[in-house]
Amino acid sequence: MPTTPDSRNVIVVGAGLSGIATAIGAALRGCSVIVFESADLVGGAAAYSGGQVWVGDNHVARREGIEADSRELTERYVRDIAHAAPEALDPRAMDHWLTLAPEAIHYWEDIGAIRWTVIPGLADYHAEADGALGAGRYLTNEVIDGRVLGDWRQRMRVSPYFPVGTTYAEMFVEGRRVRGDDSGDVGARNEETQGFGLTRAPAEPTTGQADENKPDPLTFGTGVFASFLARALKEESIEILTSHPVTELLRDEEGRVIGVRAQGEQGPVERRGPVVLATSSYDWNPDLVRELLGLGPDDFGSIAPQSLRGDGIALARAVGGAVAKIPATSVPMLPGWESAPGAGFAYGPEFAKPHAIIVDRTGRRFCNDSYWVDIVAKALDPDDPHLPFFLIWDEQHHRKYGLGAVQPGGEYPEGTVTSAPTLRELGEALGIDGEQLEKTAASFNEHAERGEDPDFDRGSLDYVLRFYGDAAHHPNPVLGAVSEPPFHGLRLRFLGTGIGSSGVHIDEFGHVLDEQGNAVPGLHAVGSVAALTATGTGYNSGFALSRGLTLAYTVAQELGG
């Protein structure tokens, strides 16, 4: 990188996992780093997530005696699941990520930013894909005690979607629904976000304050971020400023980005140096959601922090940076609903449990409705869209599984669920063809009782069966007749998870590119603010955090000379 007078003063915009990791890496290479965060809490979307970091051929799996993986197998897997739109995949970015990811996660462990462990028994999403493995590629942190963060413990986001303090191993043993806190919320699995956890949208901020005299175990995405934050706090050359949104990138006469202007509580603040954008995605920016996903407010919500407003995209565009678009049909989004009118959004694994189906307005099923990947792909198919779409379930489902934070058999919040004595009446109340809904359910029920779904192969994916289904239900954990009245339903919407897939266009080294494909001098991007061109239309939980930590490693190396 050509040097400038301020090249050893690095500016990071965003205090999520990728931003803090970049700060650590740059500081350890002799840079002074200032991190600007627009919100009053640090952690971003990563702290809300499941903390899954997908890395092929990694040293942690070998350390734990798991079957051998290889660089070749990981590439075969990524290429296979990205085959639908090969033009969206940047081969150089993919190669850099897959090659450097094992080295990067080794580095973060070596310098004390985290102690990794393999998530036990977690198979790749697409078990049928070439190169898929049954275990060993998903990493997360060993438990960290939040007390090591001191005062920063109360300034860090804590996931409201996972039973933080419980490990994956404990959760899998205890079952797929684990009791949460004293508020009565219920924990289940979250998609790394991308899965299912506590199914409510919290009022911001969420800090999960702890008793300083008791152990404060942190796990999932909260624990992964806490581990990196604890390491960052040991470096005197790192300064973190919360409630300081960056409003402008500064440039010199030649167009090089040379610093930022931010807005602090005491007024404007300017700092000079190369800039790294780490602001995550655009979930809470309705204009960008419509531009990049084609979804309006009736069909989209988010479970990510409300600070994710596409700030990094706006900053990059203002200095000539381009945006790369990944088809919306491949974006990791979850089917969810309004938790209560005006009270945010909720989601959970209930759509994949027995005795439930998803239909469109015609009353017909259109996808493997136990698998969010297929739901997104089919509902947003530009040639055959299925919006709006609806979740339909019966009283067996209500009695056994509840809905989000509603306990099994509990009362649904007013204004969220529509109930009726027959499927025909339910359909009419929801604006669905009730007669066709009855026919759809009758056909589904006939096969579901035998544990089969010849129409859409619901119940055929090991990943879904283990983590979304009901192991006590036979013959198939996700297939059960929708037959016992009263019947219930609601209109679904897609919920963003802080991984919008589309974003700032970068090359394999994290340089922000302009519309002609040239690097914007002095400007980098890491994490989910940058388009997932390394994976294209392929997605697997853990891809985003893995690529984010790899880019942080790469960018810090360059900035540190």
C-alpha positions in Angstrom: 0.0 0.0 0.0 1.4 3.4 -0.9 2.2 5.2 2.3 0.8 8.5 3.4 1.7 10.7 6.4 -1.1 9.1 8.4 -0.9 5.5 7.1 -0.1 4.1 10.6 -3.3 5.6 11.9 -6.0 3.3 10.9 -9.7 4.2 11.1 -12.3 1.4 11.5 -16.0 2.3 11.0 -18.1 -0.2 12.9 -17.4 -2.1 16.2 -18.8 -5.5 15.3 -16.7 -8.6 15.1 -14.9 -7.9 11.8 -14.2 -4.3 12.8 -12.7 -5.2 16.2 -10.7 -8.1 14.6 -9.3 -5.6 12.1 -8.4 -3.3 14.9 -6.6 -6.0 16.8 -4.6 -7.2 13.8 -3.6 -3.6 12.8 -2.6 -2.7 16.4 -0.4 -5.8 16.7 1.4 -4.7 13.6 2.2 -1.3 15.0 -0.8 0.8 14.0 -2.8 3.2 16.1 -6.4 2.4 15.6 -9.6 4.3 16.3 -12.9 2.5 15.9 -16.1 4.6 15.4 -19.4 3.0 16.3 -22.7 4.7 15.5 -24.6 2.9 18.3 -24.1 3.1 22.0 -23.4 -0.7 22.2 -20.7 -2.7 20.4 -21.0 -6.1 18.9 -23.2 -5.5 15.9 -25.0 -8.4 14.2 -22.3 -10.9 15.2 -23.1 -10.5 18.9 -26.7 -11.4 18.1 -25.8 -14.5 16.1 -25.1 -18.1 16.7 -21.4 -17.5 16.6 -20.9 -20.1 13.9 -17.6 -19.7 11.9 -17.4 -22.1 8.9 -13.8 -23.0 8.0 -12.8 -26.0 5.9 -9.6 -27.9 6.6 -9.1 -26.2 10.0 -6.6 -27.0 12.8 -9.4 -27.2 15.4 -11.1 -30.2 13.8 -7.7 -31.9 13.5 -7.0 -31.1 17.2 -10.3 -32.7 18.2 -9.7 -35.8 16.1 -12.4 -35.2 13.5 -12.3 -36.7 10.0 -9.8 -35.2 7.6 -10.9 -32.3 5.4 -9.0 -30.6 2.6 -8.8 -27.4 0.6 -10.0 -29.3 -2.4 -13.2 -30.5 -0.7 -14.1 -27.1 0.6 -13.8 -25.6 -2.8 -15.9 -28.4 -4.4 -18.6 -27.7 -1.8 -18.7 -24.0 -2.3 -18.7 -24.2 -6.1 -21.5 -26.8 -6.0 -23.8 -24.9 -3.8 -23.1 -21.7 -5.8 -23.8 -23.3 -9.2 -27.2 -21.6 -9.7 -25.6 -18.3 -10.7 -21.9 -18.8 -11.3 -21.5 -15.2 -12.5 -22.2 -14.0 -9.0 -19.1 -15.9 -7.7 -15.7 -14.2 -7.8 -13.3 -17.1 -8.1 -10.3 -15.0 -6.9 -12.2 -13.9 -3.8 -13.4 -17.5 -3.2 -9.8 -18.8 -3.5 -8.4 -16.2 -1.2 -11.0 -16.8 1.4 -10.8 -20.6 1.4 -7.0 -20.6 1.3 -6.5 -17.9 4.0 -9.4 -18.8 6.4 -7.6 -21.7 8.1 -4.5 -19.5 8.5 -6.6 -16.6 9.8 -8.5 -18.6 12.5 -5.2 -20.1 13.6 -3.7 -16.6 13.9 -6.7 -15.3 16.0 -6.2 -18.2 18.4 -2.4 -17.8 18.5 -2.6 -14.1 19.5 -5.2 -14.8 22.2 -8.3 -13.4 20.6 -10.3 -16.6 21.0 -10.0 -20.3 21.9 -11.9 -22.2 19.2 -13.9 -25.4 19.6 -15.8 -27.4 17.0 -19.6 -27.3 17.2 -20.4 -31.0 17.7 -22.1 -33.0 15.0 -23.1 -30.0 12.9 -23.2 -31.0 9.3 -22.9 -28.8 6.3 -26.3 -27.3 5.1 -26.3 -29.1 1.8 -25.5 -32.7 2.7 -26.2 -33.7 -0.9 -23.5 -31.3 -2.4 -20.2 -32.4 -3.6 -17.6 -31.9 -0.9 -20.0 -31.8 2.0 -19.0 -33.1 5.4 -20.9 -34.3 8.4 -18.9 -32.4 11.0 -15.8 -30.3 11.7 -16.2 -27.2 9.7 -18.3 -25.2 12.2 -16.3 -23.5 14.9 -17.3 -21.3 17.8 -15.7 -20.1 21.0 -15.0 -21.9 24.2 -16.9 -20.3 27.1 -15.6 -16.9 28.1 -16.4 -15.2 31.5 -17.9 -11.8 30.7 -16.3 -10.3 33.9 -13.0 -10.0 32.0 -14.5 -7.2 30.0 -14.9 -4.9 33.0 -17.0 -1.9 32.3 -17.3 -2.8 28.7 -19.5 -5.8 29.6 -22.4 -3.4 30.0 -21.6 -1.7 26.7 -21.7 -4.9 24.6 -24.7 -6.4 22.9 -26.0 -9.8 24.2 -28.0 -12.0 21.9 -31.7 -12.1 22.6 -32.0 -15.1 20.3 -29.9 -17.6 22.0 -29.6 -19.0 25.6 -26.3 -17.2 26.1 -24.3 -19.2 28.7 -25.4 -22.5 27.3 -23.0 -24.2 24.9 -24.0 -25.9 21.7 -23.0 -29.3 23.2 -25.3 -28.7 26.2 -28.1 -27.4 24.0 -28.0 -30.4 21.7 -28.2 -32.8 24.7 -31.0 -30.9 26.4 -33.1 -30.7 23.3 -34.1 -28.3 20.6 -36.1 -26.0 22.9 -34.1 -24.8 25.9 -35.6 -22.6 28.5 -34.3 -19.0 28.4 -34.4 -16.4 31.0 -37.0 -15.6 33.7 -39.1 -13.7 31.3 -40.5 -17.0 30.0 -38.8 -16.8 26.6 -37.9 -20.0 25.0 -34.6 -20.8 23.3 -34.2 -22.9 20.3 -31.7 -23.0 17.5 -30.8 -19.9 15.5 -29.5 -19.7 11.9 -26.1 -18.1 12.2 -27.7 -15.8 12.4 -28.0 -17.8 10.3 -30.9 -20.6 12.8 -33.3 -20.3 15.6 -32.9 -18.9 19.1 -35.0 -16.8 21.4 -37.9 -15.8 19.3 -38.6 -12.2 20.1 -37.4 -8.8 18.9 -35.9 -7.1 21.9 -36.2 -3.4 22.7 -32.8 -1.8 22.2 -30.4 -1.7 23.8 -29.8 -5.2 25.1 -26.8 -5.7 27.4 -27.7 -8.6 29.5 -26.3 -7.1 32.7 -24.7 -9.6 35.0 -23.9 -9.9 38.7 -20.2 -9.0 39.0 -19.8 -11.5 41.8 -21.0 -14.5 39.8 -19.5 -16.3 36.8 -20.8 -14.7 33.6 -20.4 -17.4 30.9 -20.8 -16.0 27.4 -21.4 -18.3 24.4 -22.8 -18.2 20.8 -22.1 -15.0 18.9 -22.1 -13.0 22.1 -19.2 -15.1 23.4 -17.3 -15.0 20.1 -17.5 -11.2 20.0 -16.7 -10.9 23.7 -13.5 -12.9 23.2 -12.3 -10.5 20.5 -13.3 -7.5 22.5 -11.4 -8.7 25.5 -8.3 -9.0 23.4 -8.8 -5.6 21.8 -9.1 -4.0 25.3 -5.5 -5.1 26.1 -4.1 -2.9 23.3 -3.5 0.7 24.3 -3.2 1.7 20.7 -6.9 0.8 20.1 -9.6 3.5 20.9 -13.3 2.6 20.6 -15.7 5.5 20.4 -19.4 4.6 20.6 -22.3 6.9 19.7 -20.0 8.4 17.0 -21.6 7.8 13.6 -19.3 8.6 10.7 -21.0 11.1 8.4 -18.4 11.6 5.7 -15.2 10.1 4.2 -12.5 12.7 3.6 -10.5 12.7 0.4 -7.4 14.5 -0.9 -7.1 16.2 -4.3 -6.3 12.9 -6.0 -9.3 11.2 -4.7 -7.6 9.1 -2.0 -9.6 8.5 1.1 -7.6 10.0 3.9 -9.9 10.0 6.9 -13.4 10.5 8.3 -15.7 13.0 9.8 -17.9 11.7 12.6 -20.5 13.2 14.8 -19.8 12.9 18.6 -21.8 14.1 21.5 -19.6 17.2 21.8 -19.7 17.9 18.0 -17.9 16.9 14.8 -14.7 14.8 15.1 -12.2 14.3 12.3 -9.5 11.7 12.1 -6.9 11.0 9.3 -5.7 7.7 8.0 -6.8 4.8 5.8 -10.4 3.7 6.4 -11.9 0.3 6.9 -15.7 0.0 6.6 -17.1 -2.6 8.9 -20.7 -1.4 9.3 -22.5 -4.7 8.5 -25.6 -4.8 6.4 -28.7 -2.6 5.4 -31.5 -4.3 7.2 -33.1 -1.2 8.7 -32.8 0.9 5.5 -36.1 0.4 3.6 -34.8 2.0 0.4 -31.8 -0.3 0.3 -34.0 -3.3 1.2 -36.3 -2.5 -1.8 -33.3 -1.9 -4.1 -31.3 -5.0 -3.2 -34.0 -7.4 -2.2 -37.1 -6.1 -4.0 -39.1 -6.3 -0.7 -41.4 -3.7 0.8 -42.3 -3.2 4.4 -45.2 -5.7 4.4 -42.8 -8.5 3.4 -39.6 -7.7 5.3 -38.4 -7.0 8.8 -35.2 -7.7 10.7 -33.9 -9.3 13.8 -30.6 -7.6 13.5 -29.6 -4.5 15.6 -31.4 -1.4 14.4 -28.1 0.3 13.9 -27.7 -1.6 10.6 -28.9 1.0 8.2 -26.5 0.6 5.3 -24.2 3.4 6.4 -21.2 1.8 4.9 -22.8 1.4 1.5 -23.8 5.1 1.6 -20.2 6.1 2.6 -18.7 4.0 -0.1 -21.0 5.2 -2.8 -20.3 8.8 -1.9 -16.6 8.4 -2.9 -17.3 6.3 -6.0 -17.5 2.8 -4.5 -19.7 0.3 -6.3 -22.3 -2.1 -5.0 -22.3 -5.8 -6.0 -25.7 -7.5 -6.0 -26.3 -11.1 -5.1 -29.7 -12.4 -6.2 -32.3 -12.0 -3.4 -33.2 -15.7 -3.8 -29.9 -16.6 -2.2 -29.9 -14.1 0.7 -30.1 -15.7 4.2 -33.4 -14.6 5.5 -35.8 -16.3 7.9 -39.6 -16.6 7.7 -41.0 -14.7 10.6 -43.8 -12.5 11.8 -44.7 -9.4 13.9 -44.3 -10.5 17.5 -47.2 -8.1 18.3 -48.5 -5.1 16.5 -45.8 -2.5 16.6 -43.6 -4.6 18.9 -40.9 -5.8 16.5 -40.4 -9.2 14.8 -40.2 -12.7 15.9 -39.1 -16.0 14.4 -38.5 -19.6 15.3 -38.3 -23.2 14.1 -42.1 -23.6 14.3 -42.5 -23.6 10.5 -40.4 -26.7 10.4 -42.2 -28.6 13.1 -44.8 -31.3 12.4 -48.4 -30.2 11.8 -47.5 -27.0 9.9 -47.3 -26.0 6.2 -46.5 -22.9 4.3 -48.8 -21.8 1.4 -49.2 -18.8 -0.9 -52.4 -16.9 -1.5 -53.8 -19.6 -3.8 -53.7 -22.0 -0.8 -51.0 -24.2 -2.4 -47.6 -25.2 -1.1 -44.7 -24.1 -3.2 -41.5 -25.3 -1.6 -39.8 -27.5 1.0 -41.4 -25.5 3.8 -39.2 -26.9 6.5 -36.0 -25.3 5.0 -35.5 -21.6 4.9 -33.1 -21.8 1.9 -35.8 -23.3 -0.3 -38.5 -21.0 1.1 -36.5 -17.9 0.1 -35.5 -19.3 -3.3 -39.1 -20.3 -4.3 -41.0 -17.4 -2.7 -38.8 -14.8 -4.4 -38.4 -16.6 -7.8 -38.6 -13.8 -10.3 -40.4 -16.0 -12.8 -42.8 -17.5 -10.3 -43.1 -15.5 -7.1 -45.2 -16.6 -4.1 -45.7 -13.5 -2.1 -47.5 -13.0 0.2 -47.0 -16.4 2.0 -48.6 -17.8 5.1 -47.9 -20.3 7.9 -50.7 -22.6 8.6 -50.8 -25.0 11.6 -53.3 -27.0 13.7 -54.1 -27.4 17.4 -51.6 -30.3 17.7 -48.8 -27.9 16.8 -50.1 -25.2 19.2 -50.3 -27.7 22.0 -46.8 -29.2 21.4 -44.6 -26.3 20.2 -46.1 -22.9 20.9 -45.0 -20.0 18.7 -41.9 -18.0 19.2 -42.0 -16.8 22.8 -45.4 -18.3 23.3 -45.2 -21.4 25.4 -46.8 -24.7 24.1 -50.5 -24.3 24.5 -50.2 -20.6 25.4 -52.2 -17.7 24.3 -51.1 -15.9 21.2 -50.6 -12.2 21.4 -53.6 -10.2 20.2 -53.4 -9.2 16.5 -50.8 -11.8 15.5 -52.6 -15.1 14.9 -55.8 -15.8 13.1 -57.8 -18.9 14.2 -60.8 -20.7 12.8 -62.7 -24.0 13.3 -62.0 -25.1 9.7 -59.2 -24.7 7.2 -61.7 -23.2 4.7 -62.8 -20.5 7.2 -59.2 -19.9 8.2 -58.2 -19.4 4.5 -61.0 -16.9 3.9 -60.0 -14.9 7.0 -56.4 -14.7 5.9 -57.2 -13.9 2.2 -56.3 -17.4 1.0 -58.4 -19.6 -1.2 -60.0 -21.7 1.6 -61.3 -24.4 -0.7 -57.8 -25.0 -2.2 -56.2 -24.8 1.3 -58.4 -27.8 2.4 -57.3 -29.8 -0.7 -53.7 -28.9 -0.1 -53.8 -30.0 3.6 -55.7 -33.3 2.7 -53.0 -34.2 0.1 -50.2 -33.2 2.5 -51.7 -35.2 5.4 -52.1 -38.4 3.5 -48.3 -38.6 2.9 -47.2 -36.9 6.1 -48.7 -39.7 8.2 -46.2 -42.0 6.4 -43.3 -39.6 6.9 -43.2 -38.7 3.2 -43.6 -35.6 1.1 -43.4 -36.5 -2.6 -44.2 -33.0 -3.7 -41.3 -31.0 -2.1 -39.2 -33.5 -0.1 -39.9 -32.0 3.2 -38.1 -34.2 5.8 -35.3 -35.3 3.5 -32.5 -33.1 4.8 -30.4 -34.3 7.8 -29.5 -30.7 8.8 -33.2 -29.8 9.1 -34.2 -33.1 10.7 -31.7 -32.7 13.5 -32.0 -29.1 14.4 -35.4 -28.0 13.3 -37.5 -31.1 13.8 -39.1 -32.8 16.8 -37.0 -36.0 17.5 -39.9 -37.4 19.5 -42.3 -37.3 16.5 -42.4 -40.3 14.2 -41.9 -41.4 11.6 -40.4 -38.1 10.5 -39.4 -35.2 12.8 -40.8 -32.5 10.5 -43.8 -34.2 9.0 -47.2 -34.4 10.8 -50.8 -34.0 9.6 -52.5 -30.6 9.8 -55.8 -32.0 10.9 -56.9 -31.1 14.4 -59.1 -28.1 14.8 -59.0 -25.2 15.6 -56.6 -24.2 12.9 -54.3 -21.2 13.1 -52.4 -19.1 10.6 -50.5 -15.8 10.0 -48.9 -13.9 7.2 -45.2 -14.4 7.1 -42.5 -12.0 6.1 -38.8 -12.4 5.5 -36.6 -11.3 8.4 -33.1 -10.1 7.7 -30.3 -11.4 9.9 -27.6 -8.8 9.3 -26.3 -10.7 6.3 -27.7 -9.0 3.2 -25.3 -10.8 0.7 -25.3 -7.7 -1.6 -23.1 -4.8 -0.5 -20.0 -2.8 -1.2 -18.0 -4.4 -4.0 -14.5 -5.4 -2.9 -11.7 -7.5 -4.4 -10.2 -10.5 -2.6 -8.0 -8.2 -0.5 -10.8 -6.1 0.8 -10.1 -3.1 -1.4 -13.3 -1.2 -2.2 -13.9 -1.1 -6.0 -15.4 1.5 -8.2 -17.8 0.9 -11.1 -14.9 0.2 -13.4 -13.4 -2.4 -11.0 -10.6 -0.2 -9.8 -9.7 0.2 -6.2 -10.8 3.3 -4.4 -7.4 4.4 -2.8 -7.3 4.4 1.0 -10.6 2.5 1.5 -11.2 -1.1 2.6 -14.3 -3.0 3.6 -14.7 -6.1 5.8 -17.6 -8.1 7.1 -21.2 -8.0 5.8 -21.0 -4.5 4.6 -19.1 -6.1 1.6 -21.0 -8.2 -0.9 -20.5 -12.0 -0.4 -18.9 -12.4 -3.8 -16.6 -15.1 -2.4 -19.6 -17.4 -2.0 -21.9 -16.0 -4.7 -25.4 -17.6 -4.5 -24.1 -20.4 -2.3 -24.8 -20.0 1.4 -24.0 -22.0 4.5 -24.3 -20.8 8.1 -20.9 -19.6 9.2 -19.8 -18.3 5.8 -20.3 -14.7 6.8 -18.3 -14.7 10.0 -15.6 -16.8 8.4 -15.1 -14.5 5.5 -15.3 -11.5 7.9 -12.5 -12.7 10.1 -10.4 -13.7 7.0 -10.8 -10.2 5.5 -9.9 -8.6 8.9 -6.7 -10.7 8.9 -5.9 -9.8 5.3 -6.6 -6.0 5.6 -4.7 -5.7 8.9 -1.7 -7.3 7.3 -1.7 -4.8 4.5 -2.3 -1.8 6.7 0.4 -2.9 9.1 2.9 -3.1 6.2 
